[in-house]
């Protein structure tokens, strides 16, 4: 007696695998361009103003601005000049009409810095940079101009060569090491950072990179140590994936100072993971209690210096 024929095997893709197997959808801008788009000549924005003036309006409207209704705590690890508030972008403009969308849909991506806090940032701040860029379209990835990492050294020094999302280009990278990002700063240990033998490979793997800016920050008591760390760093080199190399541009580091909360002094600091971002009353109470106890007298020193493609150094 012959055994019954075996049933054919059916390979069922999971839902996620199925959607991944589909070709990527057309960008919305391409879909809109396929329609008859109203030229909006009745509008002074398109019928009267020169395109150059209209673009200035769009740049102003789509540049990120501070949301002053939700200030960051002055006594937090991440508070510093330029990082006192969360930011917002008025992307509602893109919903006004198809023509405005076609002219401005890449502006929020290209005009604004894409910043990531690798630990010790606001609770709702972006940390997964890879996933962030994966969510963009290829068209958006190509429009990126500048990316910044506020990074603790344990995260930076653990970086290695990385595969980046297809189509991504990052012409300028900024790495900011804040006062509270140095190794064991709470214990007043000497400032130290590894030479970029390992983490430099991560920098070099960034597609399209042509400029690297590094910011070192520390408090007044460690100013001399900061100067030594900067002196050594100016000799660093960062080989790029296309065979070029980033070297210091030869200019003096830009020096600045600012006054922060005395709570961030190693003598006063105690780790506090509280999050009052969704509780306005608790946030005000917390800030008020800190204001009574700590003053804005802690001097921070910042040193900013750039690395550019080696062939450009002589031309600067």
N, C-alpha and C positions, 0 to 999 in steps of 0.2 A: 504494500500500500504506500503510495507516494505521500510524503508530508505536504500539508497545505502550503501554497506559496507564501513566502514572507511578504508582509505588507511593505509597500515602499516607505522609506523614511522621509519624513517631511521636516525640513529645517525651518523652524519658526524663529524669526528674528525678534528680539525684544523691541519694545516700542522705541527706546532710545537709540538702539542700533539701526532701526529702520529709518528714523529721521536723519541720522548721521549719514546714511547711504544715499540720501537724496541730494541732488545738486543744490548748491546754495541759491536762495532766492535772489532775484534782481534787487539792487538797492532801490529804496523808495524813490530816490531822485530820478532813476532811469524809468521807473513806472510812471511817474508824474510827467516826465518829458514826452512820453508817448501820447499824452492827451493834447487836445488843443488848449493851450494855456492862454488865458486872457492877458493881453499886454498891459492892462491897467493904465492906459494913457489918460484916463479921466482923473487919476490920482496925481497930485502935485509931486509925490515921491518919485513917480516914474515919468510923468508927462512934463514936468518942469525942471526938476533938479538934474544937474549933470551926474553921471554915474559915480564920479569920484566923490562928490558930496554925499550921495546916497550911501556909498560904502563907508564913509566916515560915521554916518548915523548907525549903520549896522554894526560896525566895530564897537562903538560906544555901548550899544544896546546889548551885545552878546558877550561882552567882557565880564568876567566874574566880579561880583561886588560883595562887600561884607554884609552879613545878616546881623545887624546890630541889636536885634531883638533877642539874640541868644549868645551873649558873650561867653568866651571861655574863662575859666577861673584864672585869675592872675597868679594863683599859688600852685598851678599845675606844672607838670614836667614839660608840657608842650607849648605853654604860653611863651611867646616871643614876638618881637616886631614883625609884622606881616602875618602873624598867626594868632591874632587876638579874638577872631570871630570865625564861625563857619562861613563859607561863601555860597552864593547862589548865582545861577545864570538864568537870564530871562528867556528861556527857550520857547515861551508862549508865542513869541514873535513868529516862529516858524509855522505856526498854525493859522496865521492870518490869511494867507492865500498861497496858491501854488507857485506863483512867480517869486514871491519872497522866499519860499522854501528852496526853490532851485538856486537862487542867488546866495543863500546864507547857510545851507544845511551842513556845511563843513566848518563854518566859522567857530562854533563853540569848541570844536576839537582843536583847531589850529591856533586860535587866539589865546587859549588858556593853558596854564601849566597843569600837568597831571601829577598830583602829589600823593605819596603813600607814606604812612607812618608805620615803620616796622618795629612795633612795640612802643609802649608809652606814648600813645596818642589818644585822641578822643575815642570814646567807646564805639561810635558809629563810623569811624574813619576807615577807609579802604586799606586792607593789608595784602590781599591776594592780587598782585599786579598782573600775573599771568592770566588769571580768570577775567580780570577787568578788560584786558586787551582782546581776549578771545571773544568777548561779547560784542566787540565792534565789527562793523563790516570791513572788508578789505580796503574799501575807499576811505573809510574813516581812519584806519591804521596808517595809511599813507599820508594823512593830513596832520599827524601829531608833530609838534615842533619841539616841545620841552617836557621833560619828566624829572621829578624830584623825589628823592628818597630821604626822609628823616629816619635815620637808622642807628640802632644800637650796634656797637661794634661786634657783639657776638653774632648778630645776623649778617652783617657785612662780611666779616672774616670767614663765615661759613659758606659764602657764595662760590659757585664753580661755573664753568662754561654752561650756558643754557640755550635750549632751543626756544625760539620766540615764535609767536603766531605769524602765519604767512601774511606778507604784505606790510608788516609793521616797519616803520622807519622812525628813529628817534635821533634827530640831528644834535640835540643838546641834552646832556644828563647833568643834574645837580645832585651832589651827595652832601647832606648836612649832618654833621656830628655835633649834637647839642651838648651842653654842660652835663646833662644827666645821661648821656649815651656812652661816656667813657667807661672803661672797665673799672668796676668797684669804686665809682666816684663817691659813693656814700661813706666809704672808709678813708677818703682822702688819699687813695693810692696814686702813685705817679702816673701821669698820662702816658699811655702807650697804644700803638696801633701797628699791626703787622705790615711789613712791606707787601705790596700787591702781587706777590708771586702766585697766590691762589685766587683771591677775589678780583685781581686784575684781569683774569681770564673771563670772568663774568662780565666785567665792563667791556672787554674787547669783543665779546660775542653779541653785543647790542647792535642790531642792524641799523645802518645809516649814520652811526655816531661820528660826529666831527668836532665836538667840543665837550669837554668835561669841566665842570666847576665844582670845587670842593670848598666847603665851609667848615672850619673848626671853631668851636666855641668853648670857653671855660670861664671860671670866675677869677677875680682879681688875685687871689692867693696862689693861683697856678699860672700866672701870666708868663713867667720865664720858661716854664715847661712847655707852654703853648708855642712860644717862639721857636723852641728847639724842634718840636714836632713839625712845625711848618717848614723850617730850614731843611729837614731831612726829606719831607714830602716833595719839595720843589725838584728833587732829583729823580722822582719816579718816572717810569715810562709805561705806557699802556699799549701793547701791540693790538692791532685791530684785525678782524677776520679777513679784510681785503688786502692785508699785507702792509698797510700804512701803520703809523705809530703816533700816539698822542704824547707830547712832551710839554713841559711848562712853557708858557708863552714869553717868558723873560721879563714880565712886568712885576713890579713890587706888589705883594699882597695888599688888598684893600683892608684897612683897619677900621673898626668901629666898636663902639661900646653901647651898652644899654643897661638900665636899672631894672632888676627883677626882685621878686619876693625873697625876703630873708629866710622864708620857709625852705627854700632850695639850697641853703647852706648845709654842708654835711653835718654841722653841729645841731641843726634843727630838724632835718628831714626825717619823716617817718612814712613808710609806704602806706598809701591809702588808695584803694581801688574803688572808692565810692563813685557812683554815677548818678548825677542829679539832672541829666539832660531832659528827662521827661517830667520833672517835678519842679516848677518854677519857685514855689515857696521854699522847698528844701534847698534849692540852689542859692537863693538869696540868703537864707539862714547860714548856710555853710560859708559863703563868701564873706558875710558880715563877721562871723566868728574868727575867720582867718585874718581879716583886715585889722581886727582889734589886737591880734597877737603878733602879727608879722608886718614889717614895713617894706616898702619898695626901695631898698637901699643896697641890694646885692649887685655889685658891679660885674657885668659879663663882658668879656672881650671876644670879639669875632674877627677871624682872619679868613678872607676869601681870595682864592687864586684859581687860575684857569690853565687848562691843558688843551692844546690844539694840535691839528695834524702837523707833523714835523716840517713839511715843505712850506707851511704858512708862517713859521716863526720869523724868518728873515724878512717877510713882507709886512709884518706888523709895525 
